Amino acid sequence: MKNIPKKCMVGLQFLLFSLFVIPQVYAQVIVKGTVKSETGEGFPAVSIFIKGTNRGTKTDADGKFSIEAPGPEAVLVFTFVGYQKKEVQIGNSSVLDVTLETDIRALDEVVVTALGIKREKKQLTYSTQEVKAEEITRAKETGVLNSLTGKISGVQITSSTGQPGSSSRIVIRGTSSLLGDNEALIVLDGVPINNSQTGNAGPGNGVSRLSDIDPSIIESINVLKGSAASALYGSSAARGVVMITTKNGSAYKKPSINFTSQFSLESPILPSVQSKYAQGTGGVYYNGEDQKTSLLWGPEIKGLTVNGVPVRNKNPMKEFFQTGKTYTNSLSAQGGSDKSNYLLSYSYLDQTGTVPTTNYKRHSAFLKFQNQLFDNLTSTFQFNYVNSTNHRIAEGYGLESPLWTVFTAPFTWDPKPALDANGNQRVFRYSRNNPYWVLDNIYNDSRNNRFLPVLTLTYKPLTWLTISERVGADVYTEQIKYFEAPSDVLATKGVITDRNNNFRQFNNDLIIEARKNFGPDWDVSLLLGNNLFSTYSQTYQIQGTGLTVDNFNNVSNAERQVSYENYSRKRKVGFYGQTNVEYKGLLNFSLTGRYDGTSVLAKGNNYYAYGSASMGFIFSELLSSVPAINFGKLRLSYSKVGNDNVGPYSLTTPYTTATNFPFNGQNGFLMQNTLGNANLVNENTNEFEVGLEMKLLQNRIGFEASYFDRRHKDLLTQNIPIAPSTGYSYTTLNAGDMTNKGVEVLLNVTPVKADNFSWDVTVNYTKIKNKVTRIYGDQEMLNLGQTYAFVGDPYGTFYNYGYKRNEQGRILIDDSGLPLLSSDYQKVGNIQPDWLGGITNTFRYKGITLSFFFDMKKGGDIMNSDQRYGYFYGTPKVTENRENRVVSGIRESDGQENTTEVTGQAYYQRLNTIYEEAVQDGTYIKLRNVSLSYNFSKLLLQKTPFATASLTATGRNLWIYSPHFTGADPEVNSFGTGNDAIGTYAYSVPTSRSFNFTLSVTFK
């Protein structure tokens, strides 16, 4: 190098600079331009990415952009929802003007149907309704199901109680089983998942497993209502399907991070009770200390003194309940290139209940990664992990529940402190614990870990052929501990129950779909598939009674321990097919068929076939000369769906542990009292449906109406009573038939649509008539638990003692002047509502959105146990009228009008024995949700680290009108999602009125 001339060195340096530096400088090209719509106006918020990378930008409010590209070979990709994607090579241009063209197909609404297959809504030949993510998050509910309440026609969702994490029940198009499962199948991204009520080993209800799903990861929920829509899902879909689709990452997008924080305050909605009279009976005051009674028939509190000091006068419910608080924080990241995209999400929910000590906590982590492995092979892998804990109290009218005491306690007695100086409970009455003592000494804890992995591979060997393989699982383990300390008040020795639930569910679908056009008029698709579905459930429990060491909640503390294990396995295999034929966009025909095999039925009966035929006629294609009609479709369908709605091992008669065993170290077993039946066959649902869909006046009015007639045959029913002479008490039979006929209406109207302001109205209406048409043999009724099924009546009849009446229907009165109780059970009400409805109004002005939602139900009776028992205690508001009265009615002894006067206490305590008096009409109107949100403009966010930001204030259950119901909330079903206690309101944690505040930001 020393011998090289200086000029050569300079030349060499210039050559190296030319080779390495100049190309690098040349490669960095700044490209500017404008994206316009077909009308020539600037197009804001268009995504622009460099193909093959995740580098990109967006157009500003005028449609202008600037981006740094690697060189002239780079290709810019322009995308916007509803418009055709456009790719432009930079070349030698530093200025690009691009026009995006409308994508006609993209403007057609696309919905997720059975098996997760996306189709244009106009092509569907059956009824389905979708709820978008915006509506789900606007509800600000911790559970997914509750966010749907009142929004979907044909669907009834009933909450259980106000405890954190409590379960909800969802029924589509009416009750379809006598004693079997009536709830809809829940499907997450094409894979069925479990929605059992678990998490409780003591009195009261538990948690719906759907509560594990974080609402923030949901893109949309689509409800498949009729059998024609859900037949491809097999047996479990006979009750309808709730399709949950989670969010995806964003292709052609650089990484973006979103953080959302919510805070909610919940105040319990308490029932009105009498606050006028003190503890006591016959007008005599009892102090609750050395004079104890459960009755509140004492003197007026006002002016009442003891030793010259006014007595206490505080509402025991307001003293006991507290303001609940819920914190929810979620963090997500997403992005992608033209080949792959991803979404990562984590959320934490911490809910403190309105009952002290109760809480629900949920950690949820979600990952979804989509990747184009080859040009014709893509994969999607997602994984959802949830860890939740729940601490709850006992509910209902059992002795363990503190709420019975809280709701019936006198205003004049102070329950604090719970213990006296000697460490004994302080109680105002016998045979009930102090409610504050219960909080620390009777409770239920649960911990759940859940895993939901799904892998989907999609292969397109030909442009018209798609082969998909989807494998999914639902695995959870749950630990439950119920603890009940010994109580001197109740003379109980204490109980500890340790229960472990292990659940595994696996689903595999192989789907082959061919879709091809035959000329310009015919579009034909054929789908064939195979499904394997298996579940494994194991429960093992050890229960100890007689606790010996205080404050030690280990089961080894018990004097006597009894354990049991219960496990079951169930498998289904299905083969299915679907053919769709579309002619000129005018006519659509669809045929589905499925052949299922199940392990719960005997050989010879365990395979069954079913299917559907449906048609859609898009008559608006013939009305192009009528500009007011944008879309019109008439659809018609008939379907038959089989179902194996019975538990495993119903064919046999298993053994069970005998009472008082183990004894002297030896176990003892007896045959169960339910006789197995090897002759069971599948039940069937036949359904006819006709519907009309319309869009009018430039889509400003949308209308959808459906009529359906569902006939459920050979219903599999457990616990059918049989003659004791057989040696058994019950058996399982194909024991009944039932019908559901109904009308569903959905109306969307946009009364105002301007540049900066719009007003949207959504109305839904449902009316279903249910009737039980057959019960096994010549039986006319079947006990369901709290209600009965009667042939010829709607499902869920209250059947108990009522008023004794004469032939003219007048109440009969005894010689003491009080109404008589019927000598036999009577039909005194029914749980089925006359109709359901909901109205949503949404106003948008620039970045401000105001939405409010009314939900309503007409009819549907409720057994108000709080009222029934309260008549005896003297707690209902109506008992403040304690004047002597003459009860209207006919004296039974002589047939004359009653003239005998009775006291208010005697009258109401007689009503306590008359079940009919506590059955109340559950009609209500609710202002369920009011939401006000503001999206900050980009101008305000220019000098901040945020790309988007929004603030939202939401109020829930702000107003409830229930003219015939005396409890707090007529929507509550106190004992959860089972059939045995539907329509029962009994000393449960009240629902809450809440106020939620949400901040959401996306970082640049």
Disulfide bonds with the S-S distance in Angstrom:
none
